[in-house]
Amino acid sequence: MTHEGRKKIRAMLVDDEDLARQVLREFISAHAEVEIVAECANGFEAVKFATELEPDLLFLDIQMPKLDGFEVLELIGANRAVVFVTAYDTFAIRAFEVHAVDYLLKPISADRFDAALERAKERLSGKLPSVPLPANDLAAAARPPSQYLDRIPVRNGTSVFIIPVGKLDYAEAQDDYVALVSEGRKHLKQQTISSLESALDPSRFLRIHRSYIVNLERVVKIEPYGKDSHIAVLTAGTRLPVSRSGHARLRAFLDR
Amino acid sequence: MHPILSQLRRLLLYLLGWIPLAGMLTYLLAVPGGLSWVEASSVAFILCLLYAFVCLAAWYPCLATPLDRSSLPRFLFTHVAGALVASALWLLAARVLGRMLAGLDDFHGIDARLSKDFPLLFGTGVLLYLLAVGFHYVLLAVEASREAEARVMKASVLARDAELRALKAQVNPHFLFNSLNSISALTASDAAKAREMCILLGDFLRRTLGLGEKQSIPLEEEMSLVHAFLAVEKIRYGARLQMEESVEEEALTAQVPPLLLQPLVENAVGHGIANLVEGGWIRLEAKQTNGYLSIAIENPFDPQAPQRRRNGVGLANVRQRLEARYGSNATFAATTEDGRFRVALTLPAGGKERIS
């Protein structure tokens, strides 16, 4: 971080096309107060550098290798200014749902770029009220509408791991996090279990307990436990508590 | 469902057709058969009414023994056996009828007189059944031609539909937006390259323009369209996009529907190369054998890639166009193996439409 008089705005460029980054670089070069701290060509890199360098401002393409722009944002959290840069106008609504500062359409004009930068500065200086979404809601807002998740990206430090939903055994609520269990490994993600529940296909995943969502394909049997409650046994031998209402729902599924 | 039993109007017409046959049977029973006219006509009409329904059963053996696809012995055996069984049933009915009528005052002793006519009745039964077989084959032929007509109609509607949709989708606007953005980048850093890209883009667009009116073009022309497209994409993707081609000389003159391959190559770039950090090779093969053109396009892809919009629209479009234009004369298969996506198609090399 530079401290010469005024603090510079630390920006990061994320686009898989070199030429697309080149345009941004050129436009930024007209603004001495902005410094480019990293350029990334794919989603994994973007998450890594954004976590390490904590830039103030992100210029983010949407369709990229590894992770799309929304997944990147979901993993790095929303406490920074994000400007989406894409050729598609179809993502605009989702972009504003995740509180993007602006949405630039390719080909980008210098005027339009300057306006976006101005808005970003206002957001960063606190003039433009920023309502940073809690990471919990961000995951829900970043999800494509009317579509269930087919994969869940999780971040461990600066590295990213992708869990295809078919490989998710169950999810367990842990305070502000959910623990996602897949292939014998546990991955933590900052998200509420309810928002995860609404993102998963209800014909494949079921909330069996206040703290548990289970992949129905993994359920081997249900055993009674105590007076009122039950236990679900999974293929891996894991035993999960089933609440009374969860048991009714689970039965309804298994009896079909 | 039986075509005659399924409609009351047809059934009535069919039964009307049996009236002259019943008249002829009356004559046979009265003159050579020795029954009185009243007896002969009563027996003949009742038996013909019964037999009219028995003969409808000929539909099923006819359906199972199509004229053009059955051997002669099988054909003869099926229908002669059918005729013998049907006629035997008819005789049985005649016998029962004789007994019943004999109880009436006016028909006293008819059972004995009728049983003398059994050889005559049996012969007539066989002939009538065979007549019914002939009739049903005519019916089958009529149905088949009607169905074929409907299929051709449907295919031509589908073909026009698919072509229209294909033409609408011919240039993906996002390809244009992204290319313009690349040109915009190059204007500052490499003006000559920017100009080159403008020209390549113009070249590609001009080639797509004229294609709408053409039914088919030589593969060579389609390939140059693909090259123009790839030349533009190559500037965007740089070293990530590599293309390998093996197209047989002979295949270049084969006729293909315009914009057959371009959407497939666009798909290979957009859903394959674009999702890979290191990019990869797109492979295109085309060869002509026995009057058929086979083309395969292969690209690497990331099975874990984020979902993209427009996924498969280009593929579905090409599949529909092939289906509508060539019917079962063309094939289309999309397969994935070891992180590579492959589309293989075959179509008549002459560019001729389906033979209906």
Interface residues (C-beta under 8 A of the other chain):
Chain A: D16 E17 D18 L19 A20 Q22 V23 E26 A41 N42 G43 Q63 M64 P65 K66 L67 D68 E71 A87 Y88 T90 L105 K106 P107 I108 P144 D150 R151 I162 P164
Chain B: H174 F177 N178 L180 N181 S182 I183 S184 A185 L186 A188 S189 I235 R236 Y237 G238 A274 N275 L276 V277 D302 Q304 A305 P306 Q307 R308 R309
